[in-house]
């Protein structure tokens, strides 16, 4: 028994030595990569200032009541309880409209981006850059196109381009309120958003398709692939999976963020009979009209969680184990 006592007393000492050795090895490893920290420092500083701090502040402010005049007051889960149980406009209009808008615009814009990128990739090089510029221009123009193209086109009087054309063709008997009626506002929002959905995701897919090794197509032909559809399914899509994942994430996130298009088209918030009322316009309503900034922040956190879940779904559908 006496012989075993020195061994028991040595255990804490040896564990302390192991911890000390591990800490020394970790510090040595950190010091060996000291040059790398200089290169990532600008990104990390910007990420912390412009991403981490606002997100943490949003989470903190979502548990408070404040109206920009009075100091914030801690209210606990009251904002989230009101959101889930008493905010009837959110439950009845904003959430259904948001999911309807995102489900149509996200996958629709994603499929259109891939098909147009593939069609442009098979064009001769002389025309390829001009068609790419033409497809990408709507996403660059942004809100300018609302005032120049879509608002005059979808105007609800006889002077509106679309109404004027349909009246002259005899397809309608009276002007249609494309952006101020409950029946047509959501459809107009979807059409305009799909038209401008050829953004960064479209360029990434085009770059991915153009960089597919041509030898893969030649080998596929030797293996028996004959049609373009089989080439897309067996060669193009597997070879451009990272770019397609990026395009899917951008399409879904863009669909959730683009809800303000209803406010731009109709010129009012809330939109007529809440036909185009989505979470983004709901946040604007509470934040900049009612000045209930704490609740608006809670809605922003809820939207952030939705976008995060959509992002995880995209990774599960298009990601690979190497990407995770």
C-alpha positions as CSV (number, residue, x, y, z in Angstrom):
1,X,0.0,0.0,0.0
2,X,2.9,2.3,0.8
3,X,4.5,1.5,-2.5
4,X,1.5,2.6,-4.5
5,X,1.2,6.0,-2.8
6,X,4.1,7.7,-4.8
7,X,2.4,6.6,-8.1
8,X,-0.9,8.2,-7.0
9,X,0.8,11.4,-6.1
10,X,2.6,11.5,-9.5
11,X,-0.7,11.5,-11.5
12,X,-1.6,15.2,-11.1
13,X,2.0,16.2,-11.8
14,X,2.1,14.2,-15.0
15,X,-1.3,15.5,-16.3
16,X,-0.1,19.0,-15.6
17,X,3.0,18.3,-17.7
18,X,0.9,17.0,-20.5
19,X,-1.3,20.1,-20.5
20,X,1.7,22.3,-20.4
21,X,3.3,20.4,-23.3
22,X,0.1,20.7,-25.3
23,X,-0.2,24.4,-24.7
24,X,3.4,24.9,-25.7
25,X,2.8,22.9,-28.9
26,X,-0.3,24.9,-29.7
27,X,1.5,28.2,-29.2
28,X,4.3,27.0,-31.4
29,X,1.9,26.0,-34.1
30,X,0.2,29.4,-33.9
31,X,3.5,31.2,-34.1
32,X,4.7,29.1,-37.1
33,X,1.7,30.5,-39.1
34,X,2.2,34.1,-38.0
35,X,2.6,35.3,-41.6
36,X,-0.8,34.0,-42.5
37,X,-2.6,36.1,-39.8
38,X,-1.4,39.3,-41.6
39,X,-3.2,38.2,-44.8
40,X,-6.4,37.2,-43.1
41,X,-6.5,40.1,-40.7
42,X,-8.3,42.6,-43.0
43,X,-11.0,40.0,-43.8
44,X,-11.4,39.1,-40.1
45,X,-11.6,42.7,-39.0
46,X,-14.3,43.5,-41.6
47,X,-16.1,40.2,-40.8
48,X,-16.2,41.0,-37.1
49,X,-17.2,44.7,-37.6
50,X,-19.8,44.3,-40.3
51,X,-21.2,40.8,-39.8
52,X,-20.6,39.4,-36.3
53,X,-21.2,42.6,-34.3
54,X,-24.5,43.5,-36.1
55,X,-25.8,39.9,-35.8
56,X,-25.0,39.7,-32.1
57,X,-26.5,43.2,-31.6
58,X,-29.7,42.1,-33.5
59,X,-30.0,39.0,-31.3
60,X,-29.6,41.2,-28.2
61,X,-32.1,43.9,-29.3
62,X,-34.7,41.3,-30.3
63,X,-35.3,40.8,-26.6
64,X,-36.0,44.5,-26.0
65,X,-38.6,47.2,-26.6
66,X,-37.3,50.4,-28.0
67,X,-38.6,53.1,-30.4
68,X,-35.4,55.2,-31.1
69,X,-36.6,57.9,-28.6
70,X,-36.6,56.0,-25.3
71,X,-33.8,53.8,-24.0
72,X,-34.2,50.0,-24.8
73,X,-36.1,48.1,-22.2
74,X,-35.6,44.4,-21.7
75,X,-38.9,42.4,-22.4
76,X,-37.6,38.9,-22.6
77,X,-39.4,36.6,-25.0
78,X,-42.4,39.0,-25.4
79,X,-41.5,40.0,-29.0
80,X,-41.3,36.3,-30.1
81,X,-44.4,35.4,-28.2
82,X,-46.3,38.2,-30.0
83,X,-44.8,37.1,-33.3
84,X,-46.0,33.5,-33.0
85,X,-49.4,34.0,-31.3
86,X,-50.8,37.5,-31.9
87,X,-49.3,39.0,-35.0
88,X,-52.2,38.0,-37.4
89,X,-50.8,39.9,-40.3
90,X,-47.6,38.0,-40.2
91,X,-49.4,34.6,-39.8
92,X,-52.2,35.3,-42.3
93,X,-50.3,37.3,-45.0
94,X,-46.6,37.8,-44.6
95,X,-45.5,34.1,-44.0
96,X,-47.8,32.5,-46.7
97,X,-46.8,35.2,-49.2
98,X,-43.1,34.8,-48.4
99,X,-43.1,31.1,-48.9
100,X,-45.2,31.3,-52.1
101,X,-42.8,34.0,-53.5
102,X,-39.6,32.1,-52.4
103,X,-40.8,28.7,-53.6
104,X,-41.6,30.0,-57.1
105,X,-38.9,32.6,-57.5
106,X,-36.0,30.6,-55.9
107,X,-36.2,27.4,-57.9
108,X,-37.6,29.1,-60.9
109,X,-34.8,31.6,-61.1
110,X,-32.3,28.9,-60.4
111,X,-33.5,26.6,-63.2
112,X,-33.7,29.6,-65.6
113,X,-30.1,30.6,-64.6
114,X,-28.8,27.2,-65.4
115,X,-30.6,26.8,-68.7
116,X,-29.6,30.2,-69.9
117,X,-26.0,29.7,-68.8
118,X,-25.9,26.4,-70.7
119,X,-27.5,27.9,-73.8
120,X,-25.0,30.8,-73.8
121,X,-22.1,28.3,-73.3
122,X,-22.8,26.5,-76.6
123,X,-22.9,29.8,-78.5
124,X,-19.8,30.9,-80.5
125,X,-17.3,32.9,-78.5
126,X,-18.0,36.1,-80.4
127,X,-21.7,36.3,-79.3
128,X,-21.2,34.7,-75.9
129,X,-20.0,37.8,-74.0
130,X,-22.8,40.0,-75.5
131,X,-25.6,37.6,-74.5
132,X,-24.0,37.2,-71.0
133,X,-24.0,41.0,-70.6
134,X,-27.6,41.2,-71.8
135,X,-28.7,38.5,-69.3
136,X,-26.7,40.0,-66.4
137,X,-27.7,43.7,-67.0
138,X,-31.2,43.4,-65.3
139,X,-29.6,42.4,-62.0
140,X,-27.2,45.3,-62.3
141,X,-29.9,47.9,-63.1
142,X,-31.8,47.0,-60.0
143,X,-34.3,49.7,-58.9
144,X,-33.7,51.9,-62.0
145,X,-35.6,49.4,-64.2
146,X,-38.6,49.8,-61.9
147,X,-39.1,53.4,-63.0
148,X,-38.0,53.0,-66.6
149,X,-39.5,49.7,-67.7
150,X,-41.8,47.9,-65.3
151,X,-43.9,50.7,-63.8
152,X,-44.8,52.2,-67.2
153,X,-45.3,48.7,-68.6
154,X,-47.6,47.6,-65.7
155,X,-49.4,50.9,-65.2
156,X,-53.1,50.3,-64.4
157,X,-54.5,52.9,-66.8
158,X,-55.0,52.8,-70.6
159,X,-51.6,54.5,-71.1
160,X,-49.7,51.6,-69.6
161,X,-47.9,49.7,-72.3
162,X,-49.3,46.3,-71.4
163,X,-52.9,47.5,-71.0
164,X,-52.7,49.5,-74.2
165,X,-51.4,46.5,-76.2
166,X,-54.1,44.1,-74.8
167,X,-56.9,46.7,-75.4
168,X,-55.8,47.2,-79.0
169,X,-55.6,43.4,-79.5
170,X,-59.1,43.0,-78.0
171,X,-58.0,40.7,-75.3
172,X,-59.3,42.8,-72.5
173,X,-62.2,45.3,-72.3
174,X,-60.9,47.6,-69.6
175,X,-57.5,48.3,-68.1
176,X,-56.2,45.8,-65.6
177,X,-54.7,47.0,-62.3
178,X,-51.5,44.9,-62.5
179,X,-49.7,46.3,-59.5
180,X,-52.5,47.7,-57.3
181,X,-55.0,44.9,-57.3
182,X,-55.0,41.9,-55.0
183,X,-55.4,39.4,-57.8
184,X,-52.4,40.5,-59.9
185,X,-49.8,42.0,-57.6
186,X,-48.1,38.8,-56.5
187,X,-47.9,37.6,-60.2
188,X,-46.4,40.9,-61.2
189,X,-43.8,40.6,-58.4
190,X,-42.8,37.1,-59.4
191,X,-42.5,38.0,-63.1
192,X,-40.3,41.1,-62.4
193,X,-38.1,39.2,-59.9
194,X,-37.6,36.2,-62.3
195,X,-36.6,38.7,-65.0
196,X,-33.9,40.2,-62.8
197,X,-32.7,36.9,-61.2
198,X,-29.7,36.4,-63.6
199,X,-27.2,37.6,-61.0
200,X,-24.0,36.3,-59.5
201,X,-25.3,32.7,-59.4
202,X,-25.9,32.9,-63.2
203,X,-22.3,34.0,-63.8
204,X,-20.9,31.3,-61.5
205,X,-22.9,28.6,-63.4
206,X,-21.7,30.0,-66.8
207,X,-18.1,30.0,-65.6
208,X,-18.5,26.4,-64.3
209,X,-20.0,25.1,-67.5
210,X,-17.3,26.8,-69.6
211,X,-14.5,25.2,-67.5
212,X,-15.8,21.6,-67.9
213,X,-13.0,19.6,-69.5
214,X,-14.0,18.9,-73.2
215,X,-12.3,15.5,-73.0
216,X,-15.1,14.4,-70.6
217,X,-17.7,15.0,-73.4
218,X,-15.5,13.1,-75.9
219,X,-15.1,10.2,-73.5
220,X,-18.9,10.2,-72.8
221,X,-19.6,9.9,-76.5
222,X,-17.3,6.9,-76.7
223,X,-19.3,5.4,-73.8
224,X,-22.5,5.7,-75.6
225,X,-24.0,9.2,-74.7
226,X,-25.6,10.7,-77.8
227,X,-28.0,13.5,-76.8
228,X,-27.4,16.9,-75.2
229,X,-29.8,16.0,-72.4
230,X,-27.6,13.0,-71.4
231,X,-24.5,15.2,-71.6
232,X,-26.1,17.7,-69.2
233,X,-27.2,15.0,-66.8
234,X,-24.1,12.9,-66.7
235,X,-21.3,15.4,-67.4
236,X,-22.3,19.0,-67.0
237,X,-24.2,18.9,-63.7
238,X,-21.8,16.6,-61.8
239,X,-18.8,18.7,-63.1
240,X,-20.4,22.0,-62.0
241,X,-21.8,21.0,-58.7
242,X,-19.9,23.6,-56.6
243,X,-21.1,26.4,-58.9
244,X,-24.6,25.0,-58.8
245,X,-24.5,24.9,-55.0
246,X,-23.4,28.6,-55.0
247,X,-26.2,29.5,-57.4
248,X,-28.8,27.7,-55.3
249,X,-27.8,29.5,-52.2
250,X,-27.8,32.8,-53.9
251,X,-31.2,32.1,-55.5
252,X,-32.9,31.1,-52.2
253,X,-31.4,34.0,-50.3
254,X,-32.2,36.4,-53.0
255,X,-35.8,35.2,-53.1
256,X,-36.2,35.9,-49.4
257,X,-34.6,39.3,-49.7
258,X,-36.4,40.4,-52.8
259,X,-39.8,40.9,-51.1
260,X,-39.5,44.6,-51.3
261,X,-40.4,44.5,-55.0
262,X,-44.1,44.6,-54.1
263,X,-43.6,47.9,-52.3
264,X,-41.7,49.3,-55.2
265,X,-44.3,48.2,-57.8
266,X,-47.4,49.3,-55.9
267,X,-45.8,52.4,-54.4
268,X,-47.2,51.7,-50.9
269,X,-46.5,49.8,-47.7
270,X,-48.5,47.8,-46.7
271,X,-49.3,46.6,-50.2
272,X,-53.0,46.7,-51.4
273,X,-55.0,44.3,-49.1
274,X,-51.6,42.7,-48.1
275,X,-51.5,40.9,-51.5
276,X,-47.7,41.4,-51.8
277,X,-47.0,41.7,-48.0
278,X,-43.9,39.5,-47.2
279,X,-41.6,39.4,-44.2
280,X,-39.3,42.1,-45.6
281,X,-42.1,44.6,-46.0
282,X,-43.5,43.5,-42.6
283,X,-40.1,44.4,-41.0
284,X,-40.2,47.8,-42.8
285,X,-43.8,48.3,-41.6
286,X,-42.9,47.8,-38.0
287,X,-39.4,49.4,-38.2
288,X,-39.9,52.6,-40.2
289,X,-43.6,53.3,-40.0
290,X,-44.7,52.1,-36.5
291,X,-41.2,52.6,-35.0
292,X,-41.5,49.4,-32.9
293,X,-37.8,48.7,-33.5
294,X,-37.5,45.9,-31.0
295,X,-40.2,43.8,-32.7
296,X,-38.8,44.7,-36.1
297,X,-35.4,43.3,-34.9
298,X,-37.1,40.1,-33.7
299,X,-38.6,39.7,-37.2
300,X,-35.2,40.2,-38.7
301,X,-33.8,37.5,-36.5
302,X,-36.7,35.2,-37.6
303,X,-35.9,35.9,-41.2
304,X,-32.2,35.2,-40.6
305,X,-33.1,31.8,-39.1
306,X,-35.3,31.1,-42.2
307,X,-32.5,31.9,-44.6
308,X,-30.1,29.8,-42.5
309,X,-32.4,26.8,-42.8
310,X,-32.8,27.3,-46.5
311,X,-29.0,27.5,-46.8
312,X,-28.7,24.2,-44.9
313,X,-31.3,22.6,-47.3
314,X,-29.3,23.7,-50.3
315,X,-26.1,22.2,-48.8
316,X,-28.0,19.0,-48.2
317,X,-29.4,18.8,-51.7
318,X,-26.3,20.0,-53.7
319,X,-23.3,19.8,-51.4
320,X,-20.9,16.9,-51.2
321,X,-19.1,15.5,-48.2
322,X,-15.9,17.2,-49.2
323,X,-17.8,20.6,-49.0
324,X,-19.0,20.1,-45.5
